[in-house]
Amino acid sequence: MSLLSRYGRALLLAAALGVAAPSLSACKASPAAEAEKPISPLETLTIRTARGEVKFQVEIADDDAERQHGLMDRKSLAPDRGMLFDFEEEREQAFWMKNTLIPLDIIYIAEDGTIVSIAAMTTPMSEQSIPSNGPASGVLEIAGGRAGELGLAPGDKVTHRIFTGG
């Protein structure tokens, strides 16, 4: 007997008995759970600051679909987590926060791993363009306010496999 016919019989039985119908949703993750699921295995990224080294576990967005979606629909981001966008070539970048539910710090990074600029505490759901103010080949998004808490600044060095210095 097919799943559909079993499900149809269960619905008829539930209606006849006046009980709640069974659901097929248990077979599939909820949209909220899907939104929180990492897009890739986590990788370590290190930033050398004036205060010392800081490490993050990052997801890698390295294709158009992943870069377009980014951290949209996420309801939280752990303080030691982030998403690293790999653009493969250095150029002016710009991000926006449309459909992004939480404030983020957006860190633009040159191909040698040098932080170019930081947009701190970006406004959730905003369609305002947030420019890199210089050529960048990578962008790191972390929880809003973390860059300031950790003392991250332009000129700091990021070490990760996508940067020539790392």
Secondary structure, 3 states (H helix, E strand, C coil): CCHHHHHHHHHHHHHHHCCCCCCCHHHCCCHHHHHHCCCCCCEEEEEEECCEEEEEEEEEECCHHHHHHCCCCCCCCCCCEEEEEEEEEEEEEEECCCCCCCCEEEEEECCCCEEEEEECCCCCCCCCCEEEEEEEEEEEEEECCHHHHHCCCCCCEEECCCCCCC
